[in-house]
Amino acid sequence: MTICWSCDRDPSGSGVAANNSEASPQLLCVHCGALQPPSPDGTSFDALGLPRSMGLTRAQVEKAFRTVSRTVHPDRFRAKSAVERRLALEHTTRVNEGYRILKDPRRRAEYLLSLAGHDLGSEEQRTEDPELLMAMMERTEDIDAARDVGSLEKAIADLQSESRAHLETARAYFDDGVGELSDVIRRLEHNRYLVRLLERAEARLEDMQ
């Protein structure tokens, strides 16, 4: 059982009604109101009090971020003990990082993959799949060779559609248990290249307009 560092009681109250209903997860001790330490094994989902799900909406993530941020904001603990001021900074760091990861479906999918024991590595890491590399090179050339807005807009729409399909496969696997992990790994690796192509195409389109 977790014990509050300030009052040596169960911070959740073990059935006692919490007086910090706006805060989720359990951040403040229901007995003394002291800010509790973040879990050393907590995930970004835990930091925001969200379920471990690929299918979260942007609105859900933003609402959770605002709620927890208000509760742990360092300004609320200026007059508190040094311990609580330090904990507020630790929570804020974790909450901000959790928001950065979870608000983006691509990062969220890759994060879930890492929690499943497979890390895709750094953004700059190249795939070892020669067919994928060749296909991406050809599509890069097509984007660079495009000379009209319509061609680029079609390329962007196609890339966005492909990316959504890859992320839906990840959602089905992580949320519904449908599919194979190996397929999710392959698709998320592919999706990284699609995102780079999409950024390239959008930059070219902006230059044309």
N, C-alpha and C positions, 0 to 999 in steps of 0.2 A: 504494500500500500504506500502511495506517495504521502509524504509528510510536509507540511508547510514549514519553510525555513524560519518563518517569523513567529508562529504561534504553536508549532509542534502538533498541529491537528490535521486531519484529512482536509485538504483544500477544496475538495468537491462537496464536502458536507455529508457524504453517505446518506443522501435522502433529504438533507436540509435544503430548503429552497434557496437558490442562488440569488444574490442581490445584484449580479452583473449580467442580466439576461441579454444585453446587447453583445456580450463577448463570447465568441465561440472560436476555438475550443476553450477549456477551462484555463483562464489566464489569471484570474484574481481569486484569492482565498475567500470562500464565502463567510469565514469567521472573522478574519482580521482585515481583509481587503488587500493584503500584500500581493504584489505581482509575483507570479511563480516562474521558475526557470523554464526555458524551453527544453523539450525533451532532446537529449543528445542523439537519439536515434530517429528523431522526427523527420518527416518528409516535407516537401513543399506543400503538399496537400494538407498535412497536419498543421503547418504554420498558418494556413488560412482557414482551417476548420472545414475543409471540403472533403467530400468522398474521393477516393482514388479512382477517378473515372476519366476516360478520354472524351466522353460526351458532354462535358461541362460547357455551358455557354459563356460567351464573353461577359454577359450581364451577371451571371452567377459569380464569376471570378472577381469582377469589379466590386460587386456588393460585399463579398467576403473581405476583400482587400480593404475597403473603406471601414468596415465594421471593426476588424482587428486593428487596423492602423490607428483608429481613434482611441482604442483601449490601451495600446502600448506606446503611444507617441511620447517621446522623451519630455516634451513640454509639460505633460501631466505629472511628471515625477521630479520636477525641479526642486521641490521642497521636501522630497522624500529622502530616505537613507541612501548612502552610497551604493548599497547592494541593489536597491530598486532602480537607481539611475543606470547602473551597469546592465541590469537585466532588460530594461527598456531599450537600450541600444542594441543588445543582442537580438531581442525579438524583432525590432524594426529592421535590422539587417536581414533576418530570415524572411520576414514578411515581404520586403521589397524584392528579394531574390525569388521568392515563391511566386510573386505576381509576375515578374519578368518571364518566368518559365511557363506558367500555366495560362497566361492570357493568349499565348500564341499556340494554336493547335499543333503546329509542327514541332515546336520545342516540347510541348506537353507529351506528344507521342514518343519523342526520343527520350524524354525523361522516364516515362513509363517503361520503355524498353530497358533503360539502365537499371531501373528497379527490379526488372525481371532477370538481371544478370548479364545483359549485353550492352556494352557501350560502343556507339558508333565512332567514338574518337573525336578529335578536333574538327572544326568546320573545314579546315584546310586539307585534312587528310583525304587522299585520293583513293578511289575504289580500285580493287584489283580485278574487276570484271572488264576484260578488254572490249566486249561487245557493247557494254554500257558506255564506256569511254568513247568508242567510235561513234555511237549514235548521238551522244551529246556534242561531240565535235562537229558532226554534220549539221545538227540543229543550230549550233552557234554560228556556223557559216551562213545558214539560211537567214538567221536574224540579221547578221551583219550585211547581208546582200539585199535585204528588203529596201525598196525605194519608195514605197508609198504607205500612207497611214493605214489603209485597209488591210494590207498584208500583215503589218505589225499587230493590229488589233485582233486579227484572227489568230495569230501566233500566241498572243497573250491569253485569249479565251481558251485555246486548246491546252495551254500549259496549266492554267487555273483548273480546268476540268480534270486533267490528269492528276494534279496534286490532290484535289478533293477525293478522287477515287482511292488514292494510296492511303490517305488519312482515314477514310471510311473503313478500309480493310483493317487498319490499326484499331479503330474503335470497335469493330466487330470482334476482334480477337481479345482486346483487353476488357471490354465491358460484357460481352456475350459469350466468350469462350469459343468463338467460331474461327476456324482456320488454323494455320500452323505458324509457329514463331519464326521459322526460317523464311516464310513468305513475307512476314511483317518486316523482318530485318532487311530483306532485299528491297522491298518497296520503300522503306524509309530512307535507305541509302540512295535509291533512285530519286526520291523526292528532293533530297538535298540538291541534286543537280538541276532538277526542274526549277527550284526556287532561284538558283543562280541564273538560269536562263531567263526566268521571268523578270528578274531585276535588270538584266541586260536589255531585254526587249522593251521594258517600260522606260528605261533611260533613253533608248534610241527614239521611242515614240515622243518623249518629252522634247528631245532635240528637234524633231520634225515640226512640232506644233508651235 
